[in-house]
């Protein structure tokens, strides 16, 4: 009986091994089928992703072009408000020029021109433009441009005279003051 039992155990082991091999082969076939399906899906996935990428690039390019157009338009028409606000000053200057041609009272013309100048300076101040104070100030290359140097022991390194007024726009120098400096 022992021999039959041993044969039976061996047969059972052989059957189990065959079943395991069959299961392994089935798993390999299933895995191969999954890999084949995934490989077949790759071109479709590539097409979808490529399409999405191309659309995104086109959308970004359109955005970039639109913002450039908007910036150009702002630059082109941005000064419109400023120029419109300058028109009353030009009107005043035209009236002053007409008055100068026919004026007999020079003092009145002088006062009119001074009023226009004051009006224009106020307009610049409202826009953030301010003159740079220079006379008797220490010479600073950030705000001044020396056009001449005059020997002066009392005011050495200081501005003696202003040849051309300098201006700042919100604390940024937009034109350096041309000055004479003591040496």
C-alpha positions in Angstrom: 0.0 0.0 0.0 2.7 2.3 0.5 3.7 2.0 -3.1 0.3 3.0 -4.3 0.1 5.8 -1.8 3.5 7.1 -3.1 2.4 6.8 -6.7 -0.8 8.6 -5.8 1.1 11.4 -4.1 3.5 11.7 -7.1 0.5 11.8 -9.5 -1.1 14.5 -7.3 2.1 16.4 -7.2 2.5 16.1 -11.0 -1.1 17.2 -11.5 -0.6 20.2 -9.2 2.6 21.2 -11.0 0.7 21.0 -14.4 -2.1 23.1 -13.0 0.4 25.6 -11.7 2.2 25.7 -15.1 -1.1 26.1 -16.8 -2.1 29.0 -14.5 1.3 30.6 -15.0 1.0 30.3 -18.8 -2.5 31.8 -18.5 -1.2 34.7 -16.5 1.6 35.2 -19.0 -0.9 35.2 -21.9 -3.2 37.6 -19.9 -0.3 39.9 -19.2 0.8 39.7 -22.9 -2.7 40.6 -23.9 -2.7 43.6 -21.5 0.7 44.7 -22.9 -0.6 44.3 -26.4 -3.7 46.3 -25.6 -1.6 49.0 -23.9 0.7 49.1 -27.0 -2.3 49.4 -29.3 -3.6 52.3 -27.2 -0.3 54.2 -27.3 -0.9 55.8 -30.7 -4.4 57.0 -29.6 -3.0 58.4 -26.4 -0.2 60.1 -28.3 -2.7 61.6 -30.7 -4.9 62.9 -27.9 -1.9 64.4 -26.0 -0.4 65.9 -29.1 -3.7 67.5 -30.0 -4.0 68.9 -26.5 -0.4 70.2 -26.7 -1.0 71.9 -30.1 -4.2 73.5 -28.9 -2.5 74.8 -25.8 0.4 76.2 -27.8 -2.0 77.9 -30.2 -4.0 79.4 -27.3 -0.8 80.7 -25.7 0.3 82.2 -29.0 -3.1 83.9 -29.4 -2.8 85.2 -25.8 0.7 86.6 -26.5 -0.4 88.4 -29.7 -3.5 89.8 -28.0 -1.6 91.2 -25.1 1.0 92.7 -27.4 -1.8 94.4 -29.4 -3.4 95.7 -26.2 0.0 97.1 -25.0 0.6 98.8 -28.3 -2.9 100.3 -28.2 -2.3 101.5 -24.7 1.0 103.1 -25.6 -0.6 104.7 -28.7 -3.6 106.1 -27.0 -2.3 106.3 -23.4 -1.0 109.8 -23.9 -4.4 110.9 -25.2 -5.6 112.0 -21.7 -2.3 113.9 -21.1 -2.5 115.6 -24.5 -6.2 116.5 -24.0 -5.4 118.1 -20.7 -2.7 120.2 -22.5 -5.0 121.7 -25.0 -6.3 124.5 -22.7 -2.7 125.6 -22.2 -2.2 125.7 -26.0 -5.4 127.7 -26.3 -4.1 130.2 -23.8 -0.7 130.5 -25.6 -2.5 131.2 -28.9 -4.6 133.9 -27.3 -1.4 135.4 -25.8 0.3 135.4 -29.2 -2.7 137.2 -30.7 -2.6 139.7 -27.9 1.2 140.3 -28.3 0.7 141.3 -31.9 -1.9 144.0 -31.1 -1.0 144.9 -27.5 -0.2 148.3 -26.3 0.1 147.5 -22.6 3.2 145.3 -22.3 2.6 144.8 -18.6 -0.7 143.0 -19.2 0.9 140.7 -21.8 3.7 139.9 -19.3 1.1 139.0 -16.6 -0.8 136.9 -19.1 2.3 134.9 -20.1 3.1 134.4 -16.4 -0.4 133.1 -15.8 0.0 130.6 -18.6 3.4 129.6 -17.3 1.9 129.0 -13.8 -1.0 127.1 -15.3 1.4 124.9 -17.2 3.6 124.3 -14.1 0.5 123.3 -12.1 -0.5 120.9 -14.8 3.0 119.2 -14.7 2.8 119.0 -10.9 -0.6 117.2 -11.2 1.1 114.7 -13.6 3.9 114.1 -11.1 6.5 116.2 -12.8 8.5 118.4 -10.4 11.5 120.7 -10.9 14.8 119.7 -9.3 15.9 122.3 -6.8 19.5 123.1 -7.6 20.9 126.5 -6.6 23.1 126.3 -3.5 22.5 122.5 -3.3 25.5 120.1 -3.0 26.5 118.8 -6.4 25.1 115.3 -7.1 25.8 113.4 -10.3 22.5 111.5 -9.9 20.5 114.7 -10.5 22.9 117.3 -11.9 25.0 117.6 -15.0 27.9 120.0 -14.6 28.4 122.3 -17.7 31.0 124.5 -16.1 33.1 124.9 -13.0 33.9 128.3 -11.4 36.5 128.8 -8.6 34.6 129.7 -5.5 36.1 128.8 -2.1 32.9 129.5 -0.2 30.7 127.3 -2.4 33.1 124.5 -3.3 31.2 121.4 -4.4 27.9 123.3 -4.5 25.7 124.4 -7.4 26.3 128.1 -8.1 23.9 128.6 -11.0 21.3 126.6 -13.0 21.7 126.8 -16.8 18.7 124.4 -17.5 16.2 123.2 -14.9 16.0 119.5 -14.4 12.8 117.5 -13.7 11.7 114.4 -11.9 8.7 112.2 -12.6 7.6 110.6 -9.3 11.1 110.8 -7.9 12.7 109.4 -11.1 15.0 111.9 -12.9 13.6 112.5 -16.4 16.0 115.4 -17.2 19.2 116.2 -15.3 19.6 119.8 -14.3 22.5 121.5 -16.2 24.4 123.5 -13.6 27.5 125.5 -12.8 29.5 124.1 -9.9 31.8 125.9 -7.5 35.4 124.6 -7.4 
